Amino acid sequence: MISEKMHSTSRRSLIKWGIYGVGGIAIGAMPQAIYAQSNSRGKMLAFNANDIGILNFALLLEELESAFYAAVVSSGKITNSRELEYMKYLGAQETAHVKFLRSVLANQVLFTTEDLSFNSSSLNDILANRDRILNAAVTLEDLGVHAYNGAGTSLTSPIFLLAAGSIVSVEARHAAGVRALLNRPTTEPDRDRLISDANLNSTLNPFKGKAYDELYTPKQIVAIVNSLNILNNPIGGTLVS
C-alpha cells in the first residue's frame, strides 16, 4: 500500500538524520507546559476537506513547531549563543504564526493549544543533542513548506489563501537557515525528501524535475508527523483520509 511505503520512506529518512527511535534524556528538559500535557492520548483532531479544515490543519503544524522550539530553548542542548538566539527567534515566529492563524480562523478554530498532547519520551529523544535538534527542525520546517504548498491548491477563500501564502515563504527561510547551521544544502535536495517520487501525487506535482518544492498531500503530512511520534492526538477527518 502507498501509505505503508510512505511511512517506510519517512522512517528511513528520519533514521538517516538521527531523529528516529533513539535513547532519551531527562523529562526535566521539557517546558512544564508541554510536560503537563504529555503522555496521554489526547482528543481526536478531525479536519474536513474544506477551507476551515485546511487552515486548522496548518494551525496544528504551527502549534507543533511552536512547542518544539520552546522545548529546544529549555533543553540546554544548544550551547552556542548565536544558535540559541536563532532558535528563540524561530520559536517566536512560529508562536506568532499560531496567533495569526487563530485570529484569521476566529470562532472557526477547531482545537485549543491545551487540547494537544505530546509524547515526552519521543520529544526528549529528539532533544538529546544539538545535531538531532537541528535536523528535527529542518524536518519540521521543510514539512511546513510542503504542507502549505500542497494544501494551497485546494483553498477557495482569498483571505485563507493569503494567510497561508504569507507564512509558507517564512517557513522556507527557516528551513534554509537551520540547514546552513548543519552545513546541509540550503534548499532541500531530492535525497532529503521524506516522500519519494513514486509516492508524489502527480496531480499536485505536474512540474516534477523543475526547480520547485514538491507538494505533499495532507495524508502524507500526517504520515510524516506520525513518524516523528511527538504528538499523541489521533488525526482524522476527510482532509487526511
VOTIGU-310335 format. One record per residue: residue number from 0; chain; x, y, z of N, C-alpha, C in turn. Coordinates in steps of 0.2 Angstrom, whole numbers, plus 2048, in hexadecimal, padded with zeros to 3 digits. Example, Ala and Ser with C-alpha at 12.3 -4.5 7.8 and 13.67 -1.06 7.14 Angstrom:
! residues 2
+-----+--------+--------+---------+------+---------+----------+-------+--------+---------+------+
! num ! cadena ! n.east ! n.north ! n.up ! ca.east ! ca.north ! ca.up ! c.east ! c.north ! c.up !
+-----+--------+--------+---------+------+---------+----------+-------+--------+---------+------+
!   0 !      A !    842 !     7E4 !  827 !     83E !      7EA !   827 !    842 !     7F0 !  827 !
!   1 !      A !    840 !     7F5 !  823 !     844 !      7FB !   824 !    840 !     800 !  827 !
+-----+--------+--------+---------+------+---------+----------+-------+--------+---------+------+
END
This chain:
! residues 241
+-----+--------+--------+---------+------+---------+----------+-------+--------+---------+------+
! num ! cadena ! n.east ! n.north ! n.up ! ca.east ! ca.north ! ca.up ! c.east ! c.north ! c.up !
+-----+--------+--------+---------+------+---------+----------+-------+--------+---------+------+
!   0 !      A !    804 !     7FA !  800 !     800 !      800 !   800 !    804 !     806 !  800 !
!   1 !      A !    802 !     80C !  7FD !     806 !      812 !   7FC !    807 !     815 !  803 !
!   2 !      A !    802 !     814 !  808 !     803 !      817 !   80F !    809 !     814 !  812 !
!   3 !      A !    809 !     80D !  811 !     80F !      809 !   814 !    816 !     80B !  811 !
!   4 !      A !    816 !     80C !  80B !     81C !      80E !   808 !    81E !     815 !  80A !
!   5 !      A !    819 !     819 !  80B !     81A !      820 !   80D !    81D !     820 !  814 !
!   6 !      A !    81A !     81C !  818 !     81D !      81C !   81F !    824 !     819 !  81F !
!   7 !      A !    825 !     814 !  81B !     82C !      811 !   81B !    831 !     816 !  818 !
!   8 !      A !    82F !     81A !  813 !     834 !      81F !   811 !    835 !     824 !  816 !
!   9 !      A !    830 !     827 !  819 !     831 !      82C !   81F !    835 !     829 !  824 !
!  10 !      A !    834 !     823 !  826 !     838 !      820 !   82C !    840 !     820 !  82A !
!  11 !      A !    841 !     81D !  824 !     848 !      81D !   821 !    84B !     823 !  821 !
!  12 !      A !    848 !     828 !  81F !     84B !      82F !   81F !    84C !     832 !  826 !
!  13 !      A !    847 !     831 !  82A !     848 !      833 !   831 !    84E !     82F !  835 !
!  14 !      A !    84F !     829 !  833 !     854 !      825 !   836 !    85B !     828 !  833 !
!  15 !      A !    85B !     82A !  82D !     861 !      82D !   82A !    863 !     833 !  82E !
!  16 !      A !    85F !     837 !  830 !     861 !      83D !   833 !    861 !     83C !  83B !
!  17 !      A !    860 !     836 !  83D !     861 !      835 !   844 !    85B !     837 !  849 !
!  18 !      A !    855 !     838 !  846 !     850 !      83A !   84B !    84A !     836 !  84B !
!  19 !      A !    84B !     82F !  84A !     846 !      82A !   84B !    848 !     825 !  850 !
!  20 !      A !    844 !     823 !  855 !     845 !      81D !   859 !    84C !     81D !  85C !
!  21 !      A !    84E !     822 !  860 !     854 !      821 !   863 !    853 !     823 !  86A !
!  22 !      A !    859 !     822 !  86F !     858 !      823 !   876 !    856 !     82A !  878 !
!  23 !      A !    853 !     82A !  87E !     850 !      830 !   881 !    855 !     834 !  886 !
!  24 !      A !    852 !     83A !  888 !     855 !      83E !   88D !    850 !     83F !  892 !
!  25 !      A !    852 !     843 !  897 !     84E !      844 !   89D !    848 !     848 !  89B !
!  26 !      A !    842 !     846 !  89E !     83C !      84A !   89C !    83C !     851 !  89E !
!  27 !      A !    841 !     853 !  8A3 !     842 !      85A !   8A5 !    844 !     85F !  8A0 !
!  28 !      A !    846 !     85C !  89A !     848 !      860 !   895 !    842 !     864 !  891 !
!  29 !      A !    83C !     861 !  892 !     836 !      863 !   88F !    833 !     869 !  893 !
!  30 !      A !    830 !     86E !  88F !     82D !      873 !   893 !    827 !     870 !  897 !
!  31 !      A !    825 !     873 !  89C !     820 !      870 !   8A1 !    819 !     870 !  89D !
!  32 !      A !    818 !     875 !  899 !     812 !      875 !   895 !    811 !     86F !  891 !
!  33 !      A !    816 !     86D !  88E !     816 !      867 !   889 !    816 !     861 !  88E !
!  34 !      A !    81A !     860 !  893 !     81A !      85B !   897 !    813 !     859 !  89A !
!  35 !      A !    80F !     85F !  89C !     809 !      85E !   89F !    804 !     85B !  89A !
!  36 !      A !    805 !     85B !  894 !     800 !      859 !   88F !    803 !     852 !  88C !
!  37 !      A !    808 !     84F !  88E !     80B !      84A !   88B !    809 !     843 !  88D !
!  38 !      A !    80A !     83E !  889 !     809 !      837 !   88A !    802 !     835 !  88B !
!  39 !      A !    7FD !     839 !  889 !     7F6 !      837 !   888 !    7F4 !     837 !  881 !
!  40 !      A !    7EF !     833 !  87F !     7ED !      832 !   878 !    7EB !     839 !  875 !
!  41 !      A !    7E7 !     83D !  879 !     7E5 !      843 !   877 !    7DF !     843 !  872 !
!  42 !      A !    7DB !     848 !  871 !     7D5 !      848 !   86D !    7D6 !     847 !  866 !
!  43 !      A !    7D1 !     844 !  863 !     7D2 !      843 !   85C !    7D2 !     84A !  858 !
!  44 !      A !    7D6 !     84B !  853 !     7D7 !      851 !   84F !    7D4 !     84F !  848 !
!  45 !      A !    7CE !     851 !  847 !     7CB !      850 !   840 !    7CB !     856 !  83C !
!  46 !      A !    7CD !     855 !  836 !     7CD !      85B !   831 !    7CA !     859 !  82B !
!  47 !      A !    7C5 !     85D !  829 !     7C1 !      85B !   823 !    7C4 !     85E !  81D !
!  48 !      A !    7C2 !     85C !  817 !     7C6 !      85E !   811 !    7C2 !     864 !  80E !
!  49 !      A !    7C3 !     86A !  812 !     7C1 !      870 !   810 !    7C5 !     875 !  813 !
!  50 !      A !    7C4 !     87C !  811 !     7C9 !      881 !   813 !    7CA !     881 !  81B !
!  51 !      A !    7C5 !     880 !  81E !     7C5 !      880 !   826 !    7CA !     87A !  828 !
!  52 !      A !    7C9 !     875 !  825 !     7CD !      86F !   827 !    7D4 !     870 !  825 !
!  53 !      A !    7D5 !     873 !  81F !     7DC !      873 !   81D !    7E0 !     878 !  821 !
!  54 !      A !    7DD !     87E !  823 !     7E0 !      883 !   827 !    7E1 !     881 !  82E !
!  55 !      A !    7DC !     87D !  831 !     7DD !      87A !   837 !    7E3 !     875 !  837 !
!  56 !      A !    7E4 !     871 !  832 !     7E9 !      86C !   831 !    7F0 !     870 !  831 !
!  57 !      A !    7F0 !     876 !  82E !     7F6 !      87A !   82E !    7F8 !     87C !  835 !
!  58 !      A !    7F2 !     87E !  838 !     7F3 !      880 !   83F !    7F6 !     87B !  843 !
!  59 !      A !    7F4 !     875 !  842 !     7F7 !      86F !   846 !    7FF !     86F !  845 !
!  60 !      A !    801 !     86F !  83F !     808 !      86F !   83D !    80C !     875 !  841 !
!  61 !      A !    809 !     87B !  841 !     80C !      881 !   844 !    80C !     87F !  84C !
!  62 !      A !    807 !     87C !  84E !     807 !      87B !   856 !    80D !     876 !  857 !
!  63 !      A !    80E !     871 !  853 !     813 !      86C !   854 !    81A !     870 !  854 !
!  64 !      A !    81B !     874 !  84F !     821 !      878 !   84E !    823 !     87C !  854 !
!  65 !      A !    81D !     880 !  856 !     81E !      884 !   85C !    820 !     880 !  862 !
!  66 !      A !    81D !     87B !  864 !     81E !      877 !   869 !    825 !     874 !  869 !
!  67 !      A !    827 !     872 !  863 !     82E !      86F !   862 !    833 !     874 !  864 !
!  68 !      A !    833 !     87A !  861 !     838 !      87F !   863 !    838 !     881 !  86A !
!  69 !      A !    832 !     881 !  86D !     832 !      882 !   874 !    836 !     87D !  878 !
!  70 !      A !    835 !     877 !  876 !     839 !      871 !   879 !    840 !     872 !  878 !
!  71 !      A !    842 !     874 !  872 !     849 !      874 !   870 !    84C !     879 !  874 !
!  72 !      A !    849 !     87F !  875 !     84C !      885 !   879 !    84D !     882 !  880 !
!  73 !      A !    848 !     87F !  883 !     849 !      87D !   88A !    84D !     877 !  88B !
!  74 !      A !    84F !     873 !  886 !     853 !      86D !   886 !    85A !     86E !  889 !
!  75 !      A !    85D !     874 !  887 !     864 !      875 !   889 !    869 !     871 !  884 !
!  76 !      A !    867 !     86E !  87F !     86B !      86B !   87A !    86E !     86F !  875 !
!  77 !      A !    86B !     875 !  874 !     86E !      87A !   86F !    872 !     87E !  873 !
!  78 !      A !    879 !     87D !  873 !     87D !      881 !   877 !    881 !     887 !  873 !
!  79 !      A !    881 !     887 !  86D !     883 !      88D !   869 !    87E !     892 !  86A !
!  80 !      A !    881 !     898 !  86C !     87C !      89E !   86E !    879 !     8A0 !  867 !
!  81 !      A !    87C !     8A0 !  862 !     879 !      8A3 !   85B !    874 !     89E !  859 !
!  82 !      A !    875 !     897 !  85A !     870 !      892 !   858 !    86A !     892 !  85C !
!  83 !      A !    86B !     893 !  863 !     866 !      894 !   868 !    861 !     89A !  866 !
!  84 !      A !    864 !     89F !  865 !     861 !      8A5 !   863 !    85C !     8A4 !  85D !
!  85 !      A !    85F !     8A0 !  858 !     85B !      89F !   852 !    855 !     89A !  853 !
!  86 !      A !    856 !     895 !  858 !     851 !      891 !   85A !    84B !     895 !  85D !
!  87 !      A !    84D !     89A !  861 !     848 !      89E !   865 !    844 !     8A2 !  860 !
!  88 !      A !    848 !     8A5 !  85B !     845 !      8A9 !   855 !    840 !     8A5 !  851 !
!  89 !      A !    842 !     89E !  84F !     83D !      89A !   84C !    837 !     899 !  850 !
!  90 !      A !    838 !     897 !  856 !     833 !      895 !   85B !    82E !     89B !  85B !
!  91 !      A !    831 !     8A1 !  85C !     82C !      8A7 !   85C !    828 !     8A8 !  856 !
!  92 !      A !    82B !     8A7 !  850 !     828 !      8A7 !   84A !    822 !     8A2 !  849 !
!  93 !      A !    824 !     89C !  84B !     81F !      896 !   84B !    819 !     898 !  850 !
!  94 !      A !    81A !     89B !  855 !     815 !      89D !   85A !    811 !     8A2 !  857 !
!  95 !      A !    814 !     8A7 !  853 !     810 !      8AC !   850 !    80C !     8A9 !  84B !
!  96 !      A !    80E !     8A4 !  847 !     80A !      8A1 !   842 !    804 !     89E !  845 !
!  97 !      A !    805 !     89B !  84B !     7FF !      898 !   84F !    7FA !     89D !  850 !
!  98 !      A !    7FC !     8A3 !  853 !     7F8 !      8A8 !   855 !    7F4 !     8AB !  84F !
!  99 !      A !    7F8 !     8AC !  849 !     7F5 !      8AE !   843 !    7F0 !     8AA !  840 !
! 100 !      A !    7F1 !     8A3 !  840 !     7EC !      89F !   83D !    7E6 !     89E !  841 !
! 101 !      A !    7E7 !     89F !  848 !     7E1 !      89E !   84C !    7DD !     8A5 !  84B !
! 102 !      A !    7E0 !     8AA !  84A !     7DD !      8B1 !   849 !    7D9 !     8B0 !  842 !
! 103 !      A !    7DC !     8AD !  83D !     7D9 !      8AD !   837 !    7D3 !     8A8 !  837 !
! 104 !      A !    7D3 !     8A2 !  83B !     7CE !      89D !   83B !    7C9 !     8A0 !  840 !
! 105 !      A !    7CB !     8A4 !  845 !     7C6 !      8A7 !   84A !    7C2 !     8A1 !  84D !
! 106 !      A !    7BB !     8A1 !  84D !     7B7 !      89C !   850 !    7B7 !     896 !  84C !
! 107 !      A !    7BB !     895 !  847 !     7BB !      88F !   843 !    7C1 !     88A !  845 !
! 108 !      A !    7C4 !     88C !  84A !     7CA !      888 !   84D !    7C7 !     882 !  850 !
! 109 !      A !    7CA !     87C !  84E !     7C7 !      876 !   850 !    7CA !     873 !  856 !
! 110 !      A !    7D0 !     876 !  859 !     7D3 !      873 !   85F !    7D7 !     878 !  862 !
! 111 !      A !    7D8 !     877 !  868 !     7DC !      87C !   86C !    7E3 !     879 !  86D !
! 112 !      A !    7E8 !     87D !  86F !     7EF !      87B !   870 !    7EF !     876 !  875 !
! 113 !      A !    7EB !     877 !  87B !     7EA !      872 !   880 !    7E8 !     86B !  87E !
! 114 !      A !    7E4 !     86B !  878 !     7E2 !      864 !   876 !    7E7 !     860 !  873 !
! 115 !      A !    7ED !     862 !  872 !     7F3 !      85F !   86F !    7F6 !     85B !  875 !
! 116 !      A !    7F8 !     854 !  873 !     7FC !      850 !   878 !    802 !     84E !  874 !
! 117 !      A !    808 !     84F !  878 !     80E !      84D !   875 !    811 !     847 !  878 !
! 118 !      A !    815 !     843 !  874 !     818 !      83D !   876 !    81F !     83F !  879 !
! 119 !      A !    81F !     840 !  880 !     826 !      843 !   883 !    82C !     83E !  881 !
! 120 !      A !    82B !     838 !  881 !     831 !      833 !   880 !    834 !     835 !  879 !
! 121 !      A !    82F !     835 !  874 !     832 !      836 !   86D !    835 !     83D !  86C !
! 122 !      A !    831 !     842 !  86F !     834 !      849 !   86F !    83B !     849 !  872 !
! 123 !      A !    83C !     846 !  878 !     842 !      846 !   87C !    847 !     843 !  878 !
! 124 !      A !    846 !     83E !  874 !     84A !      83A !   86F !    84D !     83F !  86B !
! 125 !      A !    849 !     843 !  868 !     84B !      848 !   863 !    84F !     84E !  866 !
! 126 !      A !    84E !     84F !  86C !     851 !      855 !   870 !    858 !     852 !  873 !
! 127 !      A !    85A !     84C !  871 !     860 !      849 !   874 !    867 !     84D !  873 !
! 128 !      A !    867 !     850 !  86D !     86D !      854 !   86B !    86C !     859 !  865 !
! 129 !      A !    871 !     85D !  864 !     870 !      862 !   860 !    86E !     860 !  858 !
! 130 !      A !    872 !     85B !  856 !     871 !      859 !   84F !    86A !     856 !  84E !
! 131 !      A !    868 !     852 !  853 !     861 !      84F !   852 !    85C !     855 !  852 !
! 132 !      A !    85D !     85A !  857 !     858 !      85F !   857 !    858 !     863 !  850 !
! 133 !      A !    85D !     865 !  84E !     85D !      869 !   847 !    85B !     865 !  842 !
! 134 !      A !    85C !     85E !  841 !     859 !      85A !   83C !    852 !     859 !  83C !
! 135 !      A !    84F !     859 !  843 !     848 !      859 !   844 !    845 !     85F !  842 !
! 136 !      A !    848 !     865 !  843 !     846 !      86B !   841 !    845 !     86C !  839 !
! 137 !      A !    84A !     869 !  836 !     84A !      869 !   82F !    844 !     865 !  82C !
! 138 !      A !    843 !     85F !  82F !     83D !      85B !   82D !    837 !     85F !  82E !
! 139 !      A !    836 !     862 !  834 !     830 !      866 !   835 !    82F !     86C !  830 !
! 140 !      A !    834 !     86F !  82F !     833 !      875 !   82B !    832 !     873 !  824 !
! 141 !      A !    836 !     86E !  821 !     835 !      86C !   81A !    82E !     869 !  81A !
! 142 !      A !    82B !     866 !  81F !     825 !      863 !   81F !    81F !     868 !  81E !
! 143 !      A !    821 !     86E !  822 !     81C !      874 !   821 !    81C !     876 !  81A !
! 144 !      A !    821 !     877 !  817 !     821 !      879 !   810 !    81D !     874 !  80B !
! 145 !      A !    81F !     86E !  80C !     81B !      869 !   808 !    814 !     869 !  809 !
! 146 !      A !    812 !     86A !  810 !     80B !      86A !   812 !    807 !     870 !  80F !
! 147 !      A !    80A !     876 !  810 !     806 !      87C !   80E !    806 !     87C !  806 !
! 148 !      A !    80B !     87A !  803 !     80A !      87A !   7FB !    805 !     874 !  7F9 !
! 149 !      A !    805 !     86F !  7FC !     800 !      869 !   7FA !    7F9 !     86B !  7FC !
! 150 !      A !    7F8 !     86F !  801 !     7F1 !      870 !   803 !    7EF !     877 !  800 !
! 151 !      A !    7F3 !     87B !  7FE !     7F1 !      881 !   7FB !    7ED !     881 !  7F5 !
! 152 !      A !    7EE !     87B !  7F1 !     7EB !      87A !   7EB !    7E3 !     879 !  7EC !
! 153 !      A !    7E1 !     877 !  7F2 !     7DB !      875 !   7F3 !    7D7 !     87B !  7F7 !
! 154 !      A !    7DA !     880 !  7F9 !     7D7 !      886 !   7FC !    7D3 !     88A !  7F7 !
! 155 !      A !    7CD !     88C !  7FA !     7C9 !      890 !   7F5 !    7C8 !     897 !  7F8 !
! 156 !      A !    7C9 !     898 !  7FE !     7C8 !      89F !   801 !    7CF !     8A3 !  800 !
! 157 !      A !    7CE !     8A8 !  7FD !     7D4 !      8AD !   7FC !    7D7 !     8AF !  802 !
! 158 !      A !    7D4 !     8B0 !  807 !     7D6 !      8B2 !   80E !    7DB !     8AC !  811 !
! 159 !      A !    7D8 !     8A6 !  810 !     7DB !      8A0 !   813 !    7E2 !     89F !  80F !
! 160 !      A !    7E1 !     89F !  808 !     7E7 !      89E !   804 !    7EC !     8A3 !  805 !
! 161 !      A !    7EA !     8AA !  806 !     7EF !      8AF !   808 !    7F3 !     8AD !  80F !
! 162 !      A !    7EF !     8AB !  813 !     7F2 !      8A9 !   81A !    7F7 !     8A3 !  819 !
! 163 !      A !    7F5 !     89E !  815 !     7FA !      899 !   814 !    800 !     89B !  810 !
! 164 !      A !    7FF !     89F !  80B !     804 !      8A1 !   807 !    809 !     8A5 !  80B !
! 165 !      A !    807 !     8A9 !  80F !     80B !      8AE !   813 !    80F !     8AA !  818 !
! 166 !      A !    80E !     8A4 !  81A !     812 !      8A0 !   81E !    816 !     89B !  81B !
! 167 !      A !    815 !     899 !  815 !     819 !      893 !   812 !    820 !     896 !  810 !
! 168 !      A !    820 !     89C !  80E !     827 !      89F !   80C !    82B !     89F !  813 !
! 169 !      A !    828 !     8A1 !  818 !     82C !      8A1 !   81F !    82E !     89B !  821 !
! 170 !      A !    82A !     895 !  820 !     82C !      88F !   822 !    832 !     88D !  81D !
! 171 !      A !    832 !     88E !  817 !     838 !      88D !   813 !    83E !     890 !  815 !
! 172 !      A !    83E !     896 !  817 !     844 !      89A !   81A !    846 !     897 !  820 !
! 173 !      A !    842 !     894 !  824 !     844 !      891 !   82A !    848 !     88B !  829 !
! 174 !      A !    845 !     887 !  824 !     848 !      880 !   822 !    84F !     882 !  81F !
! 175 !      A !    850 !     887 !  81B !     856 !      888 !   818 !    85B !     88B !  81E !
! 176 !      A !    859 !     88E !  822 !     85D !      891 !   828 !    860 !     88B !  82C !
! 177 !      A !    85C !     886 !  82E !     85E !      881 !   832 !    862 !     87C !  82E !
! 178 !      A !    861 !     87B !  828 !     865 !      877 !   824 !    86C !     87A !  823 !
! 179 !      A !    86D !     880 !  823 !     873 !      883 !   823 !    877 !     882 !  829 !
! 180 !      A !    874 !     882 !  82F !     877 !      880 !   835 !    87A !     879 !  835 !
! 181 !      A !    877 !     875 !  831 !     879 !      86E !   831 !    87E !     86D !  82B !
! 182 !      A !    87F !     872 !  827 !     883 !      871 !   821 !    880 !     86D !  81C !
! 183 !      A !    879 !     86D !  81C !     875 !      869 !   817 !    873 !     86E !  812 !
! 184 !      A !    871 !     86B !  80C !     86F !      870 !   807 !    869 !     874 !  809 !
! 185 !      A !    869 !     87B !  807 !     864 !      87F !   80A !    85D !     87E !  807 !
! 186 !      A !    85D !     87B !  801 !     857 !      878 !   7FE !    857 !     871 !  7FE !
! 187 !      A !    851 !     86E !  7FF !     850 !      867 !   800 !    852 !     863 !  7FA !
! 188 !      A !    857 !     85F !  7FA !     859 !      85A !   7F4 !    854 !     854 !  7F4 !
! 189 !      A !    853 !     851 !  7EF !     84F !      84C !   7EE !    850 !     846 !  7F3 !
! 190 !      A !    857 !     845 !  7F4 !     859 !      840 !   7F9 !    856 !     841 !  800 !
! 191 !      A !    855 !     847 !  802 !     852 !      849 !   808 !    84B !     848 !  809 !
! 192 !      A !    847 !     848 !  804 !     840 !      848 !   804 !    83D !     842 !  807 !
! 193 !      A !    838 !     843 !  80B !     835 !      83D !   80F !    830 !     83A !  80B !
! 194 !      A !    82E !     83C !  805 !     829 !      839 !   801 !    82D !     838 !  7FA !
! 195 !      A !    82D !     832 !  7F8 !     831 !      830 !   7F2 !    82D !     832 !  7EC !
! 196 !      A !    830 !     833 !  7E6 !     82D !      834 !   7E0 !    827 !     830 !  7DE !
! 197 !      A !    828 !     829 !  7E0 !     823 !      824 !   7DE !    81C !     826 !  7E2 !
! 198 !      A !    81D !     829 !  7E8 !     817 !      82A !   7EC !    814 !     831 !  7EC !
! 199 !      A !    817 !     835 !  7E8 !     815 !      83C !   7E7 !    80E !     83C !  7E3 !
! 200 !      A !    80A !     840 !  7E5 !     803 !      841 !   7E2 !    804 !     845 !  7DB !
! 201 !      A !    803 !     841 !  7D5 !     805 !      844 !   7CF !    801 !     84A !  7CD !
! 202 !      A !    7FB !     84A !  7D0 !     7F6 !      850 !   7CE !    7F9 !     856 !  7D1 !
! 203 !      A !    7FC !     855 !  7D8 !     7FE !      85B !   7DB !    805 !     85D !  7D9 !
! 204 !      A !    809 !     858 !  7D5 !     810 !      859 !   7D4 !    811 !     859 !  7CC !
! 205 !      A !    80E !     85D !  7C8 !     80F !      85C !   7C1 !    815 !     85F !  7BE !
! 206 !      A !    819 !     862 !  7C2 !     81F !      865 !   7C0 !    825 !     861 !  7C3 !
! 207 !      A !    825 !     85B !  7C5 !     82A !      857 !   7C8 !    830 !     858 !  7C4 !
! 208 !      A !    836 !     859 !  7C7 !     83C !      859 !   7C3 !    83E !     860 !  7C2 !
! 209 !      A !    83A !     865 !  7C3 !     83C !      86C !   7C3 !    83E !     86E !  7CA !
! 210 !      A !    840 !     875 !  7CA !     843 !      877 !   7D0 !    83D !     87A !  7D5 !
! 211 !      A !    83A !     876 !  7D8 !     834 !      878 !   7DD !    834 !     873 !  7E2 !
! 212 !      A !    830 !     875 !  7E7 !     82F !      870 !   7ED !    829 !     86C !  7EB !
! 213 !      A !    82A !     865 !  7EC !     824 !      861 !   7EB !    81E !     862 !  7F0 !
! 214 !      A !    818 !     860 !  7EE !     812 !      861 !   7F2 !    810 !     85A !  7F5 !
! 215 !      A !    80F !     85A !  7FB !     80D !      854 !   7FE !    805 !     855 !  800 !
! 216 !      A !    802 !     84F !  800 !     7FB !      84F !   802 !    7FB !     84F !  80A !
! 217 !      A !    7F5 !     851 !  80C !     7F4 !      851 !   814 !    7F5 !     84A !  817 !
! 218 !      A !    7F3 !     845 !  813 !     7F4 !      83E !   815 !    7FB !     83D !  816 !
! 219 !      A !    7FF !     83F !  811 !     807 !      83E !   812 !    80A !     842 !  817 !
! 220 !      A !    807 !     848 !  819 !     80A !      84C !   81E !    808 !     848 !  825 !
! 221 !      A !    802 !     845 !  825 !     801 !      842 !   82C !    805 !     83C !  82D !
! 222 !      A !    807 !     838 !  827 !     80B !      832 !   828 !    812 !     835 !  82A !
! 223 !      A !    815 !     83A !  828 !     81B !      83D !   82A !    81B !     83F !  832 !
! 224 !      A !    815 !     842 !  833 !     814 !      845 !   83A !    814 !     83E !  83F !
! 225 !      A !    811 !     839 !  83D !     810 !      833 !   841 !    817 !     830 !  841 !
! 226 !      A !    81B !     830 !  83C !     822 !      82D !   83C !    826 !     831 !  842 !
! 227 !      A !    825 !     837 !  843 !     829 !      83B !   848 !    827 !     838 !  84F !
! 228 !      A !    820 !     836 !  850 !     81E !      833 !   856 !    81E !     838 !  85C !
! 229 !      A !    81D !     83F !  85A !     81D !      844 !   860 !    816 !     846 !  862 !
! 230 !      A !    811 !     844 !  85E !     80A !      846 !   85F !    806 !     840 !  861 !
! 231 !      A !    803 !     840 !  867 !     7FF !      83B !   868 !    7F8 !     83B !  865 !
! 232 !      A !    7F5 !     841 !  864 !     7EE !      841 !   861 !    7EE !     83E !  85B !
! 233 !      A !    7E8 !     83A !  85A !     7E7 !      837 !   853 !    7E4 !     83C !  84F !
! 234 !      A !    7E6 !     83B !  848 !     7E4 !      840 !   843 !    7E0 !     83D !  83E !
! 235 !      A !    7DA !     840 !  83D !     7D5 !      83D !   838 !    7D1 !     842 !  834 !
! 236 !      A !    7CC !     840 !  831 !     7C8 !      844 !   82D !    7C9 !     843 !  826 !
! 237 !      A !    7C4 !     846 !  822 !     7C4 !      845 !   81B !    7CA !     848 !  817 !
! 238 !      A !    7CD !     84D !  81A !     7D3 !      850 !   817 !    7D9 !     84B !  817 !
! 239 !      A !    7DA !     847 !  81C !     7E0 !      843 !   81C !    7DE !     83B !  81B !
! 240 !      A !    7D8 !     83A !  819 !     7D6 !      833 !   818 !    7D8 !     831 !  811 !
+-----+--------+--------+---------+------+---------+----------+-------+--------+---------+------+
END
